[in-house]
Amino acid sequence: MSEEHKEEKDFTEKAKDTAKEIGSEAKEAAKEFGEGVKEVVNSGENKKVLAGVLAIILGGLGVHKFILGYTKEGIIQILLSFLCGLGGIIGLVEGIIYLVKSDEEFYNTYQVGKKPWF
């Protein structure tokens, strides 16, 4: 075997080893990221139950909107309650939707994605 061929073979082996190391590190990083996401979803950061119950009980006052950080939408919901009575119905529907969603789906939709209505 020529010296040049041997060097190419060594380079190829080193490249494969490096690629395996990088792949292992990437898998570990992805695993840690996934565990971090699960912690956030299962921690107090996820306001699903609180927002859902408040939406059903006090939906017309828009309290659940304020809990989720939707101030403008909360004010709109209060106005809808006083002007035409729709705020309570919207709150009831939203409360049921919140509680039916999985923790992860709720977190991604309403806390990360910032979807303010339904």
C-alpha positions as CSV (number, residue, x, y, z in Angstrom):
1,M,0.0,0.0,0.0
2,S,1.3,3.4,-0.9
3,E,2.1,6.1,1.7
4,E,-0.5,8.4,0.1
5,H,-3.2,5.7,0.3
6,K,-2.4,5.0,3.9
7,E,-2.7,8.7,4.8
8,E,-6.1,8.9,3.1
9,K,-7.2,5.8,5.0
10,D,-6.0,7.3,8.3
11,F,-7.7,10.6,7.5
12,T,-11.0,8.8,6.7
13,E,-10.8,6.9,10.0
14,K,-10.2,10.1,12.0
15,A,-13.1,11.8,10.2
16,K,-15.4,8.9,11.1
17,D,-14.3,9.0,14.7
18,T,-14.8,12.7,14.9
19,A,-18.2,12.4,13.3
20,K,-19.2,9.7,15.9
21,E,-18.1,12.0,18.7
22,I,-20.0,15.0,17.3
23,G,-23.1,12.8,16.9
24,S,-22.8,11.5,20.5
25,E,-22.5,15.1,21.8
26,A,-25.4,16.2,19.7
27,K,-27.6,13.4,21.0
28,E,-26.7,14.2,24.6
29,A,-27.4,17.9,24.0
30,A,-30.8,17.1,22.5
31,K,-31.6,14.8,25.4
32,E,-30.7,17.5,27.9
33,F,-32.8,20.1,26.0
34,G,-35.8,17.7,25.9
35,E,-35.5,17.2,29.7
36,G,-35.4,20.9,30.2
37,V,-38.5,21.4,28.1
38,K,-40.3,18.7,30.2
39,E,-39.3,20.5,33.4
40,V,-40.7,23.8,32.2
41,V,-43.9,22.2,31.0
42,N,-44.4,20.4,34.3
43,S,-43.3,23.3,36.5
44,G,-45.1,26.3,37.7
45,E,-44.3,28.0,34.3
46,N,-47.3,26.1,32.9
47,K,-50.4,27.8,33.9
48,K,-52.9,25.5,32.3
49,V,-55.0,24.4,35.3
50,L,-55.1,27.9,36.9
51,A,-56.1,29.6,33.6
52,G,-58.6,26.9,32.8
53,V,-60.4,27.0,36.1
54,L,-60.4,30.8,36.3
55,A,-61.7,30.9,32.7
56,I,-64.6,28.7,33.7
57,I,-65.4,30.4,37.0
58,L,-64.5,34.1,36.2
59,G,-64.4,34.0,32.5
60,G,-66.4,37.2,32.0
61,L,-63.8,39.1,34.0
62,G,-61.0,37.9,31.7
63,V,-58.9,36.9,34.7
64,H,-57.4,34.0,32.8
65,K,-56.3,36.3,30.1
66,F,-54.4,38.5,32.6
67,I,-52.8,35.3,34.2
68,L,-51.5,34.3,30.7
69,G,-50.2,37.9,30.1
70,Y,-52.8,38.9,27.6
71,T,-53.8,42.3,29.0
72,K,-55.4,43.8,25.9
73,E,-57.5,40.6,25.4
74,G,-58.5,40.6,29.1
75,I,-59.8,44.2,28.8
76,I,-61.7,43.2,25.6
77,Q,-63.2,40.3,27.4
78,I,-64.4,42.5,30.3
79,L,-65.9,44.9,27.8
80,L,-67.7,42.0,26.0
81,S,-69.1,40.9,29.3
82,F,-70.6,44.3,30.2
83,L,-71.7,45.3,26.7
84,C,-73.3,42.1,25.3
85,G,-72.7,39.3,27.8
86,L,-70.4,37.3,25.6
87,G,-67.4,37.4,27.8
88,G,-68.6,34.7,30.1
89,I,-69.5,32.3,27.3
90,I,-66.0,32.9,25.7
91,G,-64.4,32.3,29.1
92,L,-66.3,29.0,29.6
93,V,-65.3,27.8,26.1
94,E,-61.7,28.8,26.6
95,G,-61.5,27.2,30.0
96,I,-62.7,23.9,28.6
97,I,-60.3,24.1,25.7
98,Y,-57.4,24.9,28.1
99,L,-58.2,21.9,30.4
100,V,-58.7,19.5,27.5
101,K,-55.3,20.2,25.9
102,S,-52.2,18.3,27.1
103,D,-49.7,20.3,29.2
104,E,-47.2,20.5,26.4
105,E,-49.8,21.5,23.8
106,F,-51.2,24.2,26.1
107,Y,-47.7,25.5,26.9
108,N,-46.6,25.7,23.3
109,T,-49.9,27.2,22.1
110,Y,-50.7,29.8,24.7
111,Q,-47.4,30.6,26.5
112,V,-44.8,30.1,23.9
113,G,-46.9,30.7,20.7
114,K,-48.9,33.5,22.4
115,K,-52.2,32.6,20.8
116,P,-54.6,35.0,22.6
117,W,-58.0,33.6,21.6
118,F,-59.4,30.0,21.6
